[in-house]
Structure formats: structure tokens, C-alpha cells
């Protein structure tokens, strides 16, 4: 029997993933007929679904490729700190402080979006409209950064044109969101969360066993020595802790993250979700940043296209088996599609419910509003794709988005 080539194995693995995602979207299409279905479903989500949905929305290719590569190159072994911070501050503390309070107030006041939270909680229509436009406008660069993160991986591992890769990801996210809405993304996020956990664990094992690292003990000893050689000064440590704080506490103000609390079933599920989300973040973020921290063991100078190409080139030189390369790509695609779906639903439903329906089409039936939200979703994905084709670095786009939205 003829052995499949590397490209064939990778494409086959990705094809299986896309079939699963499209199936989830199509099977859930009856759960997204109205605008309410599209945003919060039945408010009956379990801890596992909510926590995995939170985690998969949190971590995308931007983290694995952009932040992990950049932090590892600049700070060496200290580059794992953002991952630990994401688990402690961005997941554990965020859930403890926000989850049950948000679940309770949004259920009591029948709130389906963050602009509605400002309007009903503080009685301010001006805050509501300001919130609508900040969310819709500044989620676009965040969405674009996710596309850009994936395109660098596809270019290095598959030698595929970056634009083609972005088009494929856009179509997958569109199918999941437009067909299934909130319920479909919850189900898909759980499946994608399992893929991400398996992929990160496998990746850590293979990278540490590579010739460049030489095992766990030798790898840690070598990267500690490389970190000392960097001679990090006070300014570098300030930059490191700024990254920890931004990527951890920034999520507290991101509407697509806070939105995950709206549909949790009850307080008991919140308590379980605290544990699940923290462990998920520790594995995914901790593992991702750990891999990035080893970059100095693979390269003595930056790849030609900069830090965005560090991790993809690390994976190539580590000699990953073909099937694992496929799993890694599915891991990154899973992380990115889930993040894109959350961003898209948040942006499109916010504009539809809180501006178009509230201001321009006040008599619009709920089912027609749900259809309009899907049209806006398609437009949001298209604009994000166009922005992703600019030369703006991943971290710049991400920082603009998180800074403006969380700051606001």
C-alpha cells in the first residue's frame, strides 16, 4: 500500500475536522431561528460547555503563534508567565468574580448583550450606543489578527498561499455561525476544546523530545542558560508583566468572553466551570507559551518574516510526524475558528439587536432579526478578511482591539 505524502495526511486531517464543524452547524440550525436563539440559546448551558467555550474563545492562533513566539524570543523561559497568568487571572479569578454575578443579572433583567447590560443596569441609552460601536468596530482588528495568525502557519507547514488559507477559515467560521449560532458554537467549542487539549499535550511531548531540545531536563537547563544570556533589564520585565496583565485582565472587558456567562444554567454549574476553565487555560496557555519559550534552542536569529514565523518554523525543524502536523494544524484551526465564531456572534448580534432593530427597524419580528444578524455576520467576516490582508503585525491588531474595548 502506497504511503500518503505529508501534504495528503495533513489535508485529510483538516478535511475530517471541517466535515465535523459543518455537521455541527447544520444539525444545530433549528436552534438559531430567532435573535434570542442566536445570542444566548435557552440559558441552560452546562459547566463543561460554558468553560470550554470560554477557553476556546480565549485562545486562538494569535496566542500560539503571535504571543507565544514573541514572548519566548524576548524573555526566554520567563515567557511562560503570560500562560500562567492567563490561567490564574484570566480564568480562575475572572470566573470567581464575574461568572455568577453576570449570569444572575443578565437572567433577571433579560439581557442578551453587553450594550443592554449598560442600558438596563445604569439606565443610560448613550452608554448603550457607545458600547455598540466600540464593540463592532474594534472587534474587527481582533478577528483579522486571528486570520493572520493562521495564515503564517499554513504558509510554513503546507506551503499554501496565505490568502487561500484565510478564505478557508472564513468559510468554516461563517458556516458554523450562520447555520448554528450560539448553540452550535457551544457544541463545536466543546469538541474543539478536546482537540486543543490533545494537540497541545502531544506537541509538548514531541517538541521536548526533538533533537534541538533533547528531553525535559536538558531542555529546561538549556533554555535557562539562554535566558541568562539575554540579560533582561528592568524595562524588559516591565514589558513582560504588561503582557501578563493585558492578556489576563483584558478578557474581563471583552464582550465575547463575558457573554459566555450569560447562558450558564445555575450557580452549581458556575462552581464547576471555575475549575474546568482554569485547568483548560493552564494546559492550553501554559503549554503554548512553554513551547514558545524554547525558541532560542531552535534559532540563533529571527526568521526572515519575524516573530510571527518563529513557532511555525520550530514545528517544521522539530521533525513532527505527518499525522501530528495535521493534528497541530487542526489544533490551531480549532482554536481560531472558535474564537472567530465568538467574536462574530458578539459583534453581529450587538449591531443587529442594539442598533438596527432598536433604532431603525423597531417592529422587526424576532425571526427576521435572526436572519439579519446572520447577514451582518457574513459582512463582519468579509471585512475582517480584508483587514487581515494588510501588513499590520498580529500583535499590533490584537493590542488595538483589546486596548480599546477593554479600556472602554
Secondary structure per residue as TSV (DSSP state, phi and psi in degrees):
chain	resnum	aa	ss	phi	psi
A	1	X	-	360.0	130.9
A	2	X	-	-71.1	133.9
A	3	X	-	-77.5	135.7
A	4	X	-	-69.9	144.4
A	5	X	-	-72.8	167.4
A	6	X	H	-57.7	-46.1
A	7	X	H	-63.0	-40.3
A	8	X	H	-64.4	-42.3
A	9	X	H	-63.5	-45.0
A	10	X	H	-64.2	-46.5
A	11	X	H	-64.4	-37.9
A	12	X	H	-64.6	-42.7
A	13	X	H	-62.2	-44.3
A	14	X	H	-65.7	-39.2
A	15	X	H	-61.3	-42.1
A	16	X	H	-60.9	-42.4
A	17	X	H	-61.4	-46.3
A	18	X	H	-65.0	-37.4
A	19	X	H	-60.8	-42.9
A	20	X	H	-62.3	-44.3
A	21	X	H	-66.0	-42.5
A	22	X	H	-65.0	-38.9
A	23	X	H	-62.2	-42.6
A	24	X	H	-61.6	-43.3
A	25	X	H	-63.9	-46.6
A	26	X	H	-65.9	-43.8
A	27	X	H	-66.6	-21.6
A	28	X	T	-99.2	7.5
A	29	X	G	-63.3	-28.2
A	30	X	G	-71.5	-14.2
A	31	X	G	-91.7	8.7
A	32	X	G	-135.2	40.4
A	33	X	S	-78.6	-41.5
A	34	X	S	-101.4	167.1
A	35	X	H	-64.5	-31.9
A	36	X	H	-67.6	-43.0
A	37	X	H	-59.3	-39.8
A	38	X	H	-68.5	-24.5
A	39	X	H	-102.4	-50.9
A	40	X	H	-124.6	0.1
A	41	X	T	61.0	-135.6
A	42	X	T	-100.6	7.6
A	43	X	S	53.5	45.0
A	44	X	-	-131.9	26.9
A	45	X	B	-75.2	142.7
A	46	X	-	-81.5	170.7
A	47	X	H	-62.0	-42.3
A	48	X	H	-63.7	-46.8
A	49	X	H	-64.4	-45.1
A	50	X	H	-66.5	-45.5
A	51	X	H	-66.5	-42.1
A	52	X	H	-67.7	-37.3
A	53	X	H	-65.3	-39.5
A	54	X	H	-62.0	-47.6
A	55	X	H	-67.0	-41.0
A	56	X	H	-72.4	-27.9
A	57	X	H	-72.3	-30.9
A	58	X	H	-69.5	-48.6
A	59	X	-	-109.6	126.3
A	60	X	-	-133.8	-169.5
A	61	X	H	-61.6	-23.2
A	62	X	I	-59.7	-41.6
A	63	X	I	-70.8	-50.9
A	64	X	I	-64.1	-40.2
A	65	X	I	-97.7	-50.9
A	66	X	I	-74.9	-64.5
A	67	X	I	-69.7	-45.4
A	68	X	H	-62.7	-44.4
A	69	X	H	-66.2	-46.2
A	70	X	H	-65.4	-45.7
A	71	X	H	-65.1	-42.4
A	72	X	H	-63.5	-40.1
A	73	X	H	-69.5	-38.8
A	74	X	H	-81.0	-34.2
A	75	X	H	-121.8	0.0
A	76	X	G	62.7	-134.2
A	77	X	G	-64.5	-25.6
A	78	X	G	-65.3	-13.3
A	79	X	G	-65.8	-9.5
A	80	X	G	-78.7	-15.7
A	81	X	H	-59.9	-40.2
A	82	X	H	-58.2	-37.1
A	83	X	H	-64.4	-43.1
A	84	X	H	-66.2	-40.9
A	85	X	H	-62.5	-39.0
A	86	X	H	-60.8	-37.4
A	87	X	H	-71.7	-43.3
A	88	X	I	-79.8	-52.1
A	89	X	I	-89.4	-39.6
A	90	X	I	-81.1	-20.7
A	91	X	I	-117.9	-63.9
A	92	X	I	-56.8	-58.1
A	93	X	I	-67.8	-38.5
A	94	X	H	-61.1	-44.7
A	95	X	I	-67.0	-40.9
A	96	X	I	-62.7	-39.5
A	97	X	I	-85.3	-42.7
A	98	X	I	-100.4	-34.2
A	99	X	I	-58.2	-58.9
A	100	X	H	-69.9	-37.0
A	101	X	H	-62.1	-44.1
A	102	X	H	-67.0	-43.7
A	103	X	H	-57.7	-44.4
A	104	X	H	-68.5	-47.9
A	105	X	H	-71.3	-35.6
A	106	X	H	-70.8	-32.9
A	107	X	H	-72.3	-44.3
A	108	X	H	-65.8	-39.8
A	109	X	T	-98.1	6.5
A	110	X	T	54.5	52.6
A	111	X	-	-95.7	134.6
A	112	X	-	-119.6	-2.3
A	113	X	S	-153.3	164.6
A	114	X	H	-67.5	-38.9
A	115	X	H	-58.1	-38.3
A	116	X	H	-65.8	-32.3
A	117	X	H	-62.1	-44.5
A	118	X	H	-65.7	-41.0
A	119	X	H	-66.6	-48.8
A	120	X	H	-80.8	-33.5
A	121	X	H	-76.7	-37.0
A	122	X	H	-114.1	0.4
A	123	X	-	60.9	40.9
A	124	X	-	-129.6	109.5
A	125	X	H	-70.4	-31.1
A	126	X	H	-65.2	-44.2
A	127	X	H	-60.6	-38.1
A	128	X	H	-61.2	-49.8
A	129	X	H	-67.5	-38.8
A	130	X	H	-59.6	-44.2
A	131	X	H	-61.7	-41.5
A	132	X	H	-56.0	-50.0
A	133	X	H	-76.1	-33.6
A	134	X	H	-62.4	-45.8
A	135	X	H	-63.4	-51.8
A	136	X	H	-65.7	-44.3
A	137	X	H	-69.2	-45.7
A	138	X	H	-91.9	-1.1
A	139	X	H	-81.6	-16.6
A	140	X	H	-62.2	-50.7
A	141	X	H	-63.4	-31.2
A	142	X	H	-63.6	-47.6
A	143	X	H	-59.8	-42.5
A	144	X	H	-63.5	-36.9
A	145	X	H	-65.0	-31.0
A	146	X	H	-67.1	-44.0
A	147	X	H	-58.1	-45.6
A	148	X	H	-65.6	-37.5
A	149	X	H	-62.1	-41.0
A	150	X	H	-72.1	-34.8
A	151	X	H	-63.4	-35.5
A	152	X	H	-66.5	-36.2
A	153	X	H	-65.9	-47.8
A	154	X	H	-62.7	-37.5
A	155	X	H	-64.1	-39.3
A	156	X	H	-81.4	-47.9
A	157	X	H	-80.5	-32.8
A	158	X	T	-112.9	-9.0
A	159	X	-	55.6	39.3
A	160	X	-	-101.0	143.9
A	161	X	-	-55.8	133.6
A	162	X	H	-61.4	-37.4
A	163	X	H	-66.6	-39.2
A	164	X	H	-61.8	-42.0
A	165	X	H	-60.5	-44.7
A	166	X	H	-65.3	-36.6
A	167	X	H	-64.3	-42.0
A	168	X	H	-63.1	-44.7
A	169	X	H	-64.7	-40.0
A	170	X	H	-61.8	-41.9
A	171	X	H	-66.7	-38.6
A	172	X	H	-64.8	-46.0
A	173	X	H	-63.8	-40.5
A	174	X	H	-63.5	-43.3
A	175	X	H	-61.8	-43.1
A	176	X	H	-66.6	-45.6
A	177	X	H	-73.3	-49.6
A	178	X	H	-68.8	-38.8
A	179	X	H	-76.7	-42.5
A	180	X	H	-110.5	-27.6
A	181	X	H	65.9	-148.2
A	182	X	H	-59.8	-47.9
A	183	X	H	-63.5	-43.3
A	184	X	H	-62.3	-41.1
A	185	X	H	-67.4	-35.4
A	186	X	H	-61.1	-47.9
A	187	X	H	-65.4	-44.1
A	188	X	H	-65.1	-38.8
A	189	X	H	-63.4	-36.7
A	190	X	H	-64.3	-46.1
A	191	X	H	-63.0	-43.7
A	192	X	H	-68.6	-31.8
A	193	X	H	-63.0	-41.1
A	194	X	H	-63.6	-41.8
A	195	X	H	-62.0	-42.5
A	196	X	H	-63.3	-43.2
A	197	X	H	-62.5	-48.8
A	198	X	H	-62.3	-41.8
A	199	X	H	-66.3	-42.8
A	200	X	H	-66.2	-43.6
A	201	X	H	-61.4	-45.8
A	202	X	H	-63.1	-39.6
A	203	X	H	-65.1	-42.8
A	204	X	H	-60.2	-45.5
A	205	X	H	-60.8	-48.5
A	206	X	H	-68.0	-42.5
A	207	X	H	-63.7	-42.7
A	208	X	H	-68.6	-27.4
A	209	X	T	-86.0	-2.7
A	210	X	S	-69.1	162.5
A	211	X	T	-63.1	-35.2
A	212	X	T	-67.6	-32.8
A	213	X	T	-94.6	-46.2
A	214	X	-	79.1	27.8
A	215	X	S	102.9	166.8
A	216	X	H	-63.2	-54.2
A	217	X	H	-63.5	-47.8
A	218	X	H	-66.0	-39.4
A	219	X	H	-63.4	-45.3
A	220	X	H	-65.6	-39.5
A	221	X	H	-63.1	-41.9
A	222	X	H	-68.6	-42.3
A	223	X	H	-73.3	-28.8
A	224	X	H	-63.6	-42.9
A	225	X	H	-63.9	-41.9
A	226	X	H	-64.7	-35.9
A	227	X	H	-66.6	-40.8
A	228	X	H	-61.2	-36.2
A	229	X	H	-68.1	-22.0
A	230	X	H	-69.8	-25.0
A	231	X	-	51.9	59.6
A	232	X	-	-64.7	131.8
A	233	X	-	-99.3	-175.4
A	234	X	H	-61.9	-37.8
A	235	X	H	-63.8	-38.7
A	236	X	H	-64.2	-41.2
A	237	X	H	-68.7	-33.0
A	238	X	H	-64.4	-42.9
A	239	X	H	-62.6	-39.4
A	240	X	H	-62.6	-48.6
A	241	X	H	-70.9	-26.7
A	242	X	H	-64.5	-39.7
A	243	X	H	-64.7	-43.3
A	244	X	H	-58.0	-49.0
A	245	X	H	-69.0	-42.1
A	246	X	H	-65.4	-45.6
A	247	X	H	-76.6	-15.4
A	248	X	H	-98.0	-53.2
A	249	X	H	-84.8	-18.5
A	250	X	G	-59.0	-32.2
A	251	X	G	-67.3	-21.7
A	252	X	G	-63.3	-24.9
A	253	X	G	-108.8	3.7
A	254	X	-	-86.4	122.1
A	255	X	H	-60.9	-34.6
A	256	X	H	-70.4	-19.4
A	257	X	H	-85.6	-48.9
A	258	X	H	-60.8	-31.7
A	259	X	G	-59.7	-26.1
A	260	X	G	-65.0	-20.9
A	261	X	G	-81.0	-20.8
A	262	X	T	-60.2	-40.2
A	263	X	T	-97.3	8.3
A	264	X	B	-67.2	139.6
A	265	X	-	-62.6	-54.0
A	266	X	-	-158.4	-178.2
A	267	X	H	-65.4	-34.9
A	268	X	H	-62.2	-38.3
A	269	X	H	-69.2	-31.7
A	270	X	H	-62.7	-45.3
A	271	X	H	-61.0	-41.6
A	272	X	H	-67.8	-36.7
A	273	X	H	-63.7	-33.3
A	274	X	H	-56.9	-47.6
A	275	X	H	-67.7	-47.7
A	276	X	H	-63.4	-45.8
A	277	X	H	-65.2	-36.3
A	278	X	H	-68.0	-45.1
A	279	X	H	-64.6	-39.9
A	280	X	H	-60.6	-46.9
A	281	X	H	-64.4	-38.1
A	282	X	H	-63.7	-40.4
A	283	X	H	-71.4	-50.2
A	284	X	H	-73.0	-55.1
A	285	X	H	-72.0	-44.8
A	286	X	H	-58.8	-44.4
A	287	X	H	-67.1	-42.5
A	288	X	H	-62.8	-46.9
A	289	X	H	-69.9	-31.2
A	290	X	H	-62.8	-43.7
A	291	X	H	-62.7	-43.7
A	292	X	H	-62.7	-31.9
A	293	X	H	-67.6	-14.5
A	294	X	T	-90.2	5.4
A	295	X	G	-59.1	-32.3
A	296	X	G	-70.1	-14.8
A	297	X	G	-81.3	-15.4
A	298	X	T	-102.1	-31.0
A	299	X	-	-134.8	144.6
A	300	X	S	-97.1	-16.8
A	301	X	S	-146.0	159.9
A	302	X	-	-62.8	144.9
A	303	X	-	-59.2	162.4
A	304	X	T	-54.0	-39.5
A	305	X	T	-94.8	10.4
A	306	X	-	94.1	-167.5
A	307	X	G	-65.0	-24.3
A	308	X	G	-63.7	-17.3
A	309	X	G	-109.1	6.4
A	310	X	H	-62.9	-59.1
A	311	X	H	-63.1	-45.4
A	312	X	H	-56.2	-42.2
A	313	X	H	-70.6	-31.0
A	314	X	H	-60.3	-43.5
A	315	X	H	-65.5	-36.2
A	316	X	H	-67.6	-47.2
A	317	X	H	-74.5	-18.0
A	318	X	T	-73.8	-11.6
A	319	X	T	72.4	43.3
A	320	X	-	-65.4	140.9
A	321	X	-	-60.2	154.0
A	322	X	H	-56.0	-44.6
A	323	X	H	-65.1	-34.7
A	324	X	H	-72.9	-33.2
A	325	X	H	-60.0	-40.4
A	326	X	H	-63.3	-42.5
A	327	X	H	-64.6	-40.2
A	328	X	H	-62.6	-43.8
A	329	X	H	-63.7	-41.2
A	330	X	H	-64.9	-37.7
A	331	X	H	-57.6	-49.1
A	332	X	H	-69.2	-38.1
A	333	X	H	-65.6	-43.0
A	334	X	H	-58.8	-48.9
A	335	X	H	-60.2	-39.3
A	336	X	H	-77.4	-42.7
A	337	X	H	-63.6	-40.1
A	338	X	H	-65.2	-40.4
A	339	X	H	-65.7	-44.5
A	340	X	H	-60.6	-41.4
A	341	X	H	-62.1	-44.3
A	342	X	H	-64.6	-44.4
A	343	X	H	-62.1	-45.2
A	344	X	H	-64.9	-45.7
A	345	X	H	-62.0	-43.6
A	346	X	H	-62.1	-49.2
A	347	X	H	-66.3	-45.8
A	348	X	H	-71.0	-41.9
A	349	X	H	-71.5	-32.4
A	350	X	H	-62.3	-49.2
A	351	X	H	-65.1	-40.9
A	352	X	I	-67.5	-54.6
A	353	X	I	-70.5	-46.9
A	354	X	I	-95.2	-3.4
A	355	X	I	-130.9	-62.1
A	356	X	I	-61.9	-50.8
A	357	X	I	-74.0	-38.0
A	358	X	I	-75.1	-31.5
A	359	X	I	-109.0	-39.9
A	360	X	I	-102.6	-36.9
A	361	X	-	-126.9	68.3
A	362	X	T	-67.3	-25.1
A	363	X	T	-96.6	9.1
A	364	X	-	-65.9	128.9
A	365	X	-	-62.7	156.2
A	366	X	H	-61.1	-39.7
A	367	X	H	-66.9	-38.2
A	368	X	H	-69.6	-34.4
A	369	X	H	-64.6	-37.1
A	370	X	H	-62.7	-40.0
A	371	X	H	-65.9	-41.7
A	372	X	H	-62.2	-39.0
A	373	X	H	-61.0	-35.3
A	374	X	H	-70.2	-36.8
A	375	X	H	-65.3	-43.4
A	376	X	H	-63.6	-37.4
A	377	X	H	-58.8	-45.4
A	378	X	H	-62.5	-40.3
A	379	X	H	-66.2	-39.9
A	380	X	H	-63.2	-43.2
A	381	X	H	-63.1	-40.9
A	382	X	H	-65.3	-43.3
A	383	X	H	-64.8	-40.7
A	384	X	H	-59.9	-41.0
A	385	X	H	-61.7	-42.6
A	386	X	H	-64.1	-42.5
A	387	X	H	-65.0	-35.8
A	388	X	H	-64.8	-21.3
A	389	X	T	-83.8	3.3
A	390	X	S	-82.5	174.3
A	391	X	S	-90.5	9.7
A	392	X	-	-67.3	129.0
A	393	X	-	-61.7	153.8
A	394	X	H	-54.5	-50.9
A	395	X	H	-66.3	-29.6
A	396	X	H	-65.7	-47.1
A	397	X	H	-62.9	-43.1
A	398	X	H	-62.1	-43.4
A	399	X	H	-66.7	-39.7
A	400	X	H	-57.4	-47.1
A	401	X	H	-66.6	-56.3
A	402	X	H	-61.9	-40.5
A	403	X	H	-64.1	-46.7
A	404	X	H	-68.7	-46.6
A	405	X	H	-72.4	-51.0
A	406	X	H	-66.3	-38.7
A	407	X	H	-62.1	-41.4
A	408	X	-	-66.1	360.0
